[in-house]
Amino acid sequence: MADEENMPDDEANELLEAQRQREEQQSKIISSGNTEIDRKMGGGIPTGSLCIIDGNNDSGKSVLTQQLTWGALRDNKSILMLTTENTSKSLLKQMESLALDIRDQFILGKIRAYAVHESMLDKECETTADEIAAKKTILHTILDYIESSPEKIIIIDSLTVFVSNMDEKEVIGFFTSCKKLCDNGNSIIITVHNYAFNDDVMTRIISICDAHLHMNTENAGEQIVKTMEVSKIRGAQLTTGNVVSFDVKPNFGFKIIPISKAKA
């Protein structure tokens, strides 16, 4: 009889412990909210990581950051997004169209999204030197803003416009500073187009970063699909996968496509 009376308490304790373990695990990763994508990323991107996502135009870089944004918000994390690809309004609308509605979290202040546009460079830049100086100023401003931000997850989509034609030393210095911020508890995810850097600079940047995801497009018969190659994720909880192929469907979001089918 005593065992039966204690059973509800035991079950409650087990449920509480399971919940505690889930929350502890969630606190250590940035999840995409998509089981298959997370599995390929070894469980998710570990918090405290500097992650670079590179790829060509329309390869899914922004959509992936939006998926990661949705997953992080679902786990009650706070996000600062700096975007050259959207305004706050268009970001919310685009995510809603992909079944990744974050309007409630936006209203509650769980995510702050700011548009950073190339027009910021055009007003007073009469020469290339002026433009490069303006870009340096913006990069330093971004670093200062990240450092003072209460949010611990920062997404920059995309950095391309502010690093193209920049001196290699300045670019490496920016990523090194981002890495130091991550060592102090931030998680920074940056997207760039694959033409933003030459191969040597890209190799050095990847060595600085904790995670590197390469996005691409490829022909799959009569269909063009997007692919995500997980080049590295330092500190992943599980074994990282290699490549996941997907399409982006309105009102659905990510639709995973089997590799064998994608290469048919």
C-alpha positions as CSV (number, residue, x, y, z in Angstrom):
1,M,0.0,0.0,0.0
2,A,2.9,2.4,0.9
3,D,4.5,1.8,-2.5
4,E,1.2,2.7,-4.2
5,E,0.9,5.9,-2.2
6,N,4.4,6.9,-3.0
7,M,4.1,6.1,-6.7
8,P,2.6,9.5,-7.7
9,D,5.4,11.4,-5.9
10,D,8.0,9.2,-7.6
11,E,6.5,9.8,-11.0
12,A,6.3,13.5,-10.3
13,N,10.0,13.6,-9.3
14,E,10.9,11.6,-12.5
15,L,9.0,14.1,-14.6
16,L,10.6,17.1,-12.9
17,E,14.0,15.5,-13.4
18,A,13.3,14.8,-17.0
19,Q,12.2,18.4,-17.5
20,R,15.3,19.7,-15.7
21,Q,17.5,17.6,-18.0
22,R,15.7,18.9,-21.1
23,E,16.0,22.5,-20.0
24,E,19.7,22.0,-19.2
25,Q,20.3,20.5,-22.6
26,Q,18.3,23.3,-24.3
27,S,20.5,25.9,-22.5
28,K,23.6,24.4,-24.1
29,I,22.5,24.5,-27.7
30,I,20.8,26.7,-30.3
31,S,18.3,24.4,-31.9
32,S,16.7,24.9,-35.3
33,G,13.5,23.4,-34.0
34,N,13.8,20.9,-36.9
35,T,14.8,17.4,-35.7
36,E,16.6,16.4,-38.9
37,I,18.5,19.6,-39.2
38,D,19.6,19.4,-35.6
39,R,20.7,15.8,-36.1
40,K,22.9,16.8,-39.0
41,M,24.4,19.6,-36.8
42,G,25.2,17.1,-34.0
43,G,22.2,18.2,-31.8
44,G,22.4,21.9,-32.5
45,I,24.9,24.7,-32.4
46,P,26.5,24.8,-29.0
47,T,26.0,28.1,-27.1
48,G,29.1,30.2,-26.9
49,S,29.9,29.4,-30.6
50,L,31.0,31.7,-33.4
51,C,29.2,30.3,-36.5
52,I,29.7,31.3,-40.1
53,I,27.1,30.4,-42.7
54,D,28.3,30.9,-46.3
55,G,26.8,30.2,-49.7
56,N,25.7,31.7,-53.0
57,N,22.6,33.7,-53.7
58,D,19.3,32.0,-52.8
59,S,21.1,29.1,-51.2
60,G,19.0,29.3,-48.0
61,K,21.3,31.2,-45.7
62,S,18.7,33.6,-44.5
63,V,16.1,30.9,-44.2
64,L,18.4,28.9,-42.0
65,T,19.0,31.8,-39.7
66,Q,15.3,32.3,-39.5
67,Q,14.9,28.6,-38.6
68,L,17.6,28.9,-35.9
69,T,15.8,32.1,-34.7
70,W,12.5,30.3,-34.3
71,G,14.2,27.3,-32.6
72,A,16.0,29.6,-30.1
73,L,12.9,31.6,-29.3
74,R,10.9,28.3,-28.8
75,D,13.5,27.5,-26.2
76,N,12.9,30.8,-24.5
77,K,16.2,32.4,-25.6
78,S,16.6,36.1,-26.5
79,I,18.0,37.2,-29.8
80,L,19.4,40.3,-31.4
81,M,19.3,40.2,-35.2
82,L,21.1,42.7,-37.4
83,T,19.9,42.3,-41.0
84,T,20.8,43.7,-44.4
85,E,18.3,41.4,-46.0
86,N,15.1,42.5,-44.4
87,T,13.3,45.2,-42.3
88,S,11.8,44.2,-39.1
89,K,8.3,44.1,-40.7
90,S,9.5,42.0,-43.7
91,L,11.4,39.6,-41.5
92,L,8.2,38.9,-39.4
93,K,6.1,38.6,-42.6
94,Q,8.7,36.2,-44.3
95,M,9.0,34.0,-41.2
96,E,5.2,33.8,-40.9
97,S,5.0,32.7,-44.5
98,L,7.3,29.8,-43.6
99,A,5.2,28.7,-40.6
100,L,7.7,30.3,-38.3
101,D,5.5,32.9,-36.7
102,I,7.5,34.9,-34.0
103,R,5.2,37.9,-33.7
104,D,4.3,37.2,-30.1
105,Q,8.0,36.9,-29.1
106,F,8.7,40.1,-31.0
107,I,6.0,42.0,-29.1
108,L,7.3,40.6,-25.8
109,G,10.8,41.8,-26.7
110,K,12.4,38.3,-26.9
111,I,13.8,39.3,-30.2
112,R,15.1,42.7,-31.4
113,A,15.6,43.1,-35.1
114,Y,17.3,46.0,-36.7
115,A,17.8,46.7,-40.4
116,V,21.4,47.7,-41.4
117,H,21.5,48.9,-45.0
118,E,24.1,49.6,-47.6
119,S,22.7,53.1,-47.9
120,M,24.5,53.9,-44.6
121,L,27.6,53.9,-46.7
122,D,26.4,56.0,-49.6
123,K,25.7,59.4,-48.0
124,E,29.2,60.7,-47.5
125,C,31.4,58.2,-49.4
126,E,32.9,60.0,-52.4
127,T,35.9,57.7,-52.8
128,T,36.8,54.0,-52.3
129,A,38.9,55.1,-49.3
130,D,35.9,56.9,-47.8
131,E,33.8,53.8,-48.3
132,I,36.3,51.5,-46.7
133,A,36.7,53.9,-43.7
134,A,32.9,53.9,-43.4
135,K,32.8,50.1,-43.4
136,K,35.5,49.9,-40.7
137,T,33.4,52.3,-38.6
138,I,30.3,50.1,-39.1
139,L,32.1,46.9,-38.1
140,H,33.4,48.6,-34.9
141,T,29.9,49.9,-34.2
142,I,28.5,46.4,-34.6
143,L,31.1,45.0,-32.2
144,D,30.3,47.7,-29.6
145,Y,26.6,47.0,-30.0
146,I,27.0,43.3,-29.5
147,E,29.1,43.8,-26.5
148,S,26.6,46.0,-24.8
149,S,23.6,44.0,-25.9
150,P,21.6,42.1,-23.2
151,E,20.8,39.4,-25.7
152,K,23.3,36.5,-25.8
153,I,22.4,35.2,-29.2
154,I,23.3,37.6,-32.1
155,I,22.5,36.9,-35.7
156,I,24.1,39.0,-38.5
157,D,22.4,38.4,-41.9
158,S,24.3,39.3,-44.0
159,L,27.8,40.7,-43.4
160,T,28.7,40.7,-47.1
161,V,28.1,44.4,-47.9
162,F,30.3,45.5,-45.0
163,V,33.3,43.2,-45.7
164,S,33.6,43.1,-49.5
165,N,36.8,44.9,-50.6
166,M,37.9,45.2,-47.0
167,D,41.5,44.8,-46.0
168,E,42.3,41.2,-44.9
169,K,43.6,42.4,-41.5
170,E,40.4,44.3,-40.7
171,V,38.2,41.3,-41.6
172,I,40.3,38.8,-39.6
173,G,40.3,41.3,-36.7
174,F,36.5,41.6,-36.8
175,F,36.0,37.8,-36.6
176,T,38.7,37.5,-33.9
177,S,36.8,40.1,-31.8
178,C,33.6,38.2,-32.4
179,K,35.3,35.1,-31.1
180,K,36.4,36.9,-27.9
181,L,32.8,37.9,-27.4
182,C,31.8,34.3,-27.8
183,D,34.4,33.2,-25.2
184,N,32.7,35.6,-22.8
185,G,29.3,33.9,-23.3
186,N,27.8,35.3,-26.5
187,S,26.7,33.1,-29.4
188,I,27.2,34.8,-32.8
189,I,25.9,33.5,-36.1
190,I,27.0,35.4,-39.3
191,T,26.0,34.8,-42.9
192,V,28.1,35.8,-45.9
193,H,28.0,35.3,-49.6
194,N,30.7,32.9,-50.9
195,Y,32.2,35.7,-53.0
196,A,32.8,38.0,-50.0
197,F,36.3,36.6,-49.3
198,N,39.0,35.0,-51.3
199,D,39.9,31.4,-50.4
200,D,42.8,32.2,-48.2
201,V,40.8,34.7,-46.1
202,M,37.8,32.2,-45.9
203,T,40.1,29.5,-44.7
204,R,41.4,31.7,-41.9
205,I,37.9,32.8,-40.9
206,I,36.7,29.2,-40.7
207,S,39.7,28.3,-38.5
208,I,38.6,31.1,-36.1
209,C,35.0,30.1,-36.0
210,D,33.6,27.2,-33.9
211,A,31.0,26.2,-36.6
212,H,30.9,26.4,-40.4
213,L,27.8,25.6,-42.4
214,H,28.1,25.8,-46.2
215,M,24.9,26.4,-48.2
216,N,24.6,25.5,-51.9
217,T,22.2,24.7,-54.6
218,E,22.3,21.8,-56.9
219,N,20.3,20.1,-59.7
220,A,18.1,17.1,-58.7
221,G,16.7,16.0,-62.0
222,E,14.3,18.7,-63.0
223,Q,14.3,20.3,-59.6
224,I,16.8,22.6,-57.9
225,V,17.3,21.8,-54.3
226,K,19.3,23.6,-51.5
227,T,21.9,21.8,-49.5
228,M,23.6,22.4,-46.1
229,E,27.0,21.0,-45.6
230,V,28.1,20.8,-42.0
231,S,31.8,21.4,-42.3
232,K,32.5,21.6,-38.6
233,I,30.7,22.2,-35.3
234,R,33.2,22.3,-32.4
235,G,31.7,20.9,-29.2
236,A,28.7,19.3,-30.8
237,Q,26.8,17.0,-28.5
238,L,26.4,14.3,-31.1
239,T,28.2,13.2,-34.2
240,T,27.7,15.8,-36.9
241,G,26.2,14.8,-40.2
242,N,27.7,15.8,-43.6
243,V,25.0,17.1,-46.0
244,V,21.3,17.7,-45.7
245,S,19.3,18.6,-48.8
246,F,16.1,20.6,-48.5
247,D,13.6,22.8,-50.2
248,V,11.7,25.7,-48.8
249,K,7.9,25.5,-49.1
250,P,5.5,28.4,-48.4
251,N,3.4,27.8,-45.3
252,F,5.6,24.8,-44.4
253,G,9.2,26.0,-44.2
254,F,12.0,23.5,-44.5
255,K,11.2,20.3,-46.3
256,I,14.0,17.7,-46.0
257,I,14.8,15.8,-49.2
258,P,16.7,12.4,-49.0
259,I,20.3,12.7,-50.3
260,S,19.8,9.8,-52.7
261,K,16.8,11.6,-54.2
262,A,18.7,14.9,-54.4
263,K,21.5,13.3,-56.3
264,A,19.3,11.4,-58.7
